[in-house]
Amino acid sequence: MSHKQANLLHAIFNEPVSANIHWREVESLLKHLGGQVEPSHGARFKVTLNGVTDFLHHPHHSNECTRELIKHLREFLAQAGVSVSTYEAEKGQ
């Protein structure tokens, strides 16, 4: 994982929720983690990661993700077994 992707992972799980995260960065991180990101209906994307599937909405009027989208993404990543602590554990090996 690149330093930029690690910082993004930290930003996703950080409080307060960041509003300065771009969709293309999220998509890149999901793909790096082994996820599949497929267009669905309109601005919806079907995301599958570690056997967990969910739908995420691409921001409509800009490329910056809303706080609600980041919260949803955080929950999805947690369900898929991805967290800062699991990344740190893998990094330490």
C-alpha positions as a Python dict, from the first residue, in 0.01 Angstrom:
ca = {
    (1, 'M'): (0, 0, 0),
    (2, 'S'): (137, 338, -93),
    (3, 'H'): (183, 614, 162),
    (4, 'K'): (-102, 810, 0),
    (5, 'Q'): (-340, 513, 25),
    (6, 'A'): (-241, 458, 389),
    (7, 'N'): (-316, 824, 465),
    (8, 'L'): (-653, 788, 291),
    (9, 'L'): (-737, 483, 502),
    (10, 'H'): (-651, 680, 816),
    (11, 'A'): (-865, 972, 694),
    (12, 'I'): (-1165, 745, 633),
    (13, 'F'): (-1156, 606, 987),
    (14, 'N'): (-1059, 935, 1152),
    (15, 'E'): (-1295, 1148, 1360),
    (16, 'P'): (-1432, 1395, 1272),
    (17, 'V'): (-1523, 1264, 930),
    (18, 'S'): (-1321, 1431, 656),
    (19, 'A'): (-1500, 1606, 372),
    (20, 'N'): (-1188, 1643, 158),
    (21, 'I'): (-1174, 1292, 10),
    (22, 'H'): (-1211, 1246, -364),
    (23, 'W'): (-1406, 964, -524),
    (24, 'R'): (-1118, 858, -752),
    (25, 'E'): (-896, 812, -444),
    (26, 'V'): (-1163, 594, -279),
    (27, 'E'): (-1203, 389, -596),
    (28, 'S'): (-825, 342, -621),
    (29, 'L'): (-802, 232, -257),
    (30, 'L'): (-1086, -17, -297),
    (31, 'K'): (-921, -169, -604),
    (32, 'H'): (-585, -185, -425),
    (33, 'L'): (-748, -372, -137),
    (34, 'G'): (-875, -630, -387),
    (35, 'G'): (-1224, -492, -432),
    (36, 'Q'): (-1427, -491, -748),
    (37, 'V'): (-1593, -162, -838),
    (38, 'E'): (-1858, -189, -1108),
    (39, 'P'): (-2098, 81, -1235),
    (40, 'S'): (-2456, 2, -1146),
    (41, 'H'): (-2750, 239, -1196),
    (42, 'G'): (-2681, 608, -1248),
    (43, 'A'): (-2431, 728, -989),
    (44, 'R'): (-2436, 398, -798),
    (45, 'F'): (-2140, 162, -796),
    (46, 'K'): (-2152, -201, -685),
    (47, 'V'): (-1850, -271, -466),
    (48, 'T'): (-1742, -620, -358),
    (49, 'L'): (-1456, -664, -112),
    (50, 'N'): (-1365, -978, 84),
    (51, 'G'): (-1703, -1134, 3),
    (52, 'V'): (-1902, -831, 119),
    (53, 'T'): (-2108, -642, -140),
    (54, 'D'): (-2260, -296, -109),
    (55, 'F'): (-2356, -1, -325),
    (56, 'L'): (-2180, 334, -302),
    (57, 'H'): (-2298, 656, -463),
    (58, 'H'): (-2057, 865, -669),
    (59, 'P'): (-2079, 1234, -572),
    (60, 'H'): (-2314, 1414, -812),
    (61, 'H'): (-2190, 1771, -838),
    (62, 'S'): (-1823, 1732, -755),
    (63, 'N'): (-1562, 1464, -706),
    (64, 'E'): (-1543, 1520, -329),
    (65, 'C'): (-1723, 1261, -120),
    (66, 'T'): (-1982, 1373, 131),
    (67, 'R'): (-1943, 1299, 499),
    (68, 'E'): (-2238, 1059, 473),
    (69, 'L'): (-2063, 866, 195),
    (70, 'I'): (-1744, 842, 402),
    (71, 'K'): (-1943, 712, 701),
    (72, 'H'): (-2107, 453, 474),
    (73, 'L'): (-1768, 360, 329),
    (74, 'R'): (-1624, 324, 680),
    (75, 'E'): (-1903, 82, 775),
    (76, 'F'): (-1855, -114, 453),
    (77, 'L'): (-1480, -145, 505),
    (78, 'A'): (-1532, -257, 865),
    (79, 'Q'): (-1778, -527, 751),
    (80, 'A'): (-1522, -639, 492),
    (81, 'G'): (-1256, -671, 763),
    (82, 'V'): (-1053, -364, 666),
    (83, 'S'): (-939, -119, 933),
    (84, 'V'): (-637, 90, 1021),
    (85, 'S'): (-533, -166, 1283),
    (86, 'T'): (-540, -456, 1033),
    (87, 'Y'): (-332, -247, 793),
    (88, 'E'): (-83, -161, 1069),
    (89, 'A'): (-59, -532, 1165),
    (90, 'E'): (14, -631, 804),
    (91, 'K'): (268, -351, 771),
    (92, 'G'): (454, -467, 1081),
    (93, 'Q'): (509, -820, 944),
}
